[in-house]
Amino acid sequence: MTEMRYRIVGADAPPMLQLVDVQHRYGGKVEVLRDVSLTLHAGEKSVLLGCNGSGKSTLLKILNGLIAPTAGRVIYQNEEITPARLKAPALHRRFRGEVALLFQNPDAMLFNPTVFDEIAFGPRQLGVPDIEARVHHWAEQVGVGAHLTRPPFALSGGEKQKVCLAALLVLEPKVLLLDEPTASLDPRSTGWLIDFLASLPVTTLTTTHNLSLAPELGNRALVLGEDHHLIYDGPIQALLGDMEKLTAANLVHTHRHRHGNIEHQHTHVHDWQ
Amino acid sequence: MNRDRAALFAYLAAVLAASWLHDPVWLAAGLAVTLLAAGGAASSLLRRSVLTVLAFNSVISLSYAALAWMQHIMPWETLLRINLRVVLLTSLTFLFIARVNLFRALDFSQNLTYALGLAYSQALTFRRAHEDFRLALASRSLKRPRLIDRYRASAAAAAWFIEKALHAATQSAQALRSRGFFHD
């Protein structure tokens, strides 16, 4: 099995995926992204924040070349990605193998008869010789080694999420896009996922609307506002101290608190999940 | 009567007429009128309708043609009638859905509006989920998926939809019962 190479992290690292002035409207009407430009550098761990409906999932699908933006450009390692260009088998195979997307709903990704087949789906397309070893390696890595002969549909939500992750990682992608990966996980699995993602030597962009988890998933924050603009791109700790920005993005809320006889009201985040 | 309700009654009348008419000439005329009503969207409406019914109608048509051949019957008029009628009904329905606000059309009945609301919310949820299933397969495919993979993906999606539909229907019924909708 090939070893994954560790990459330089930071703005000096080479750009992996870029969006340039991207706009998107569903059916030509409903606006979901407005003038979004961003660059993901090799090895970066970034978090995409935004309230429900801000366009996070759409942005990931555009970065994954699944949806063509209404306007603007998607660039992967200095090569523009368009539906027409992705029809070229060589680019299609390279892009799909190197840029992986974990869908929010793991059921959308599972269709093979067993967990083994599910994880082996990608390598079989590549025709690599050591499929069995790769599948066992990644199944053990994510903790589903005991379920290889079971149908993936019979697993719990968290186990399905892990199978999906193994099915993507077995191809050793360079960029991993994750859409609300903790949504179907219990607290123990969430802790495991945070540590696991941190140990992966790949560029990651993870969406969440959970501010308390965000600093654990990356050190750079990208925030989509309710008006579908990218309203913040910078260090996550600075964002967490900027209550005005967080309020504008609808990532914090205000409600009354009662402490004995004292009642007061302020803006804050709840550590839910 | 509002415009949408009038369109609903016109649509129902057109469906009844298309079901009663047997002469292929009249059915073809009905299809022509429907496409004229679609204006600039006529070609895409016809293409969408034909593609929608293609698999089902092909099986029916071929089966009937084989039976007619064994019984020494000329099948052409019947085949023309069946296919024209199905394409006409499908085109009418697509045009109706695209042009008419069903909520305004049914606003005379609270019960019908409730039922439409439930069906509509389910349809939107399933449409989004269906798109995710399609995109997930595309995202994981390094080359064109084999037929068996597409069958498996479709079967997995169908099983998921059935399970979700049953769950959602139970939830909806419980929610309506909780709000006093049923009087049993």
Contacts between the chains, C-beta under 8 A, distances in Angstrom:
chain1	res1	chain2	res2	distance
A	61	B	135	6.3
A	64	B	139	5.6
A	66	B	135	4.6
A	66	B	138	5.9
A	66	B	139	5.8
A	67	B	135	7.7
A	89	B	143	6.6
A	92	B	142	7.2
A	92	B	143	7.2
A	93	B	142	4.8
A	93	B	143	6.3
A	96	B	139	7.0
A	96	B	140	7.5
A	96	B	141	6.6
A	96	B	142	4.8
A	97	B	142	5.5
A	100	B	139	7.5
A	101	B	136	8.0
A	101	B	139	5.0
A	103	B	132	5.8
A	103	B	135	7.7
A	103	B	136	5.2
A	103	B	139	7.8
A	104	B	132	7.8
A	105	B	129	6.9
A	105	B	132	5.9
A	107	B	156	7.6
A	107	B	160	5.1
A	108	B	129	7.0
A	108	B	132	4.2
A	108	B	133	4.8
A	108	B	135	7.8
A	108	B	136	4.3
A	108	B	157	8.0
A	109	B	136	4.5
A	109	B	140	6.6
A	110	B	156	6.3
A	111	B	137	7.3
A	111	B	149	7.4
A	111	B	152	4.6
A	111	B	153	4.2
A	111	B	155	7.3
A	111	B	156	3.8
A	111	B	157	7.6
A	112	B	152	6.3
A	113	B	152	7.4
A	121	B	140	6.4
A	121	B	149	7.6
A	122	B	140	6.4
A	122	B	142	6.5
A	125	B	141	7.0
A	125	B	142	4.4
A	125	B	143	5.6
A	126	B	142	6.3
A	153	B	156	7.0
A	153	B	159	7.0
A	167	B	140	7.1
A	168	B	140	7.8
A	171	B	142	7.9
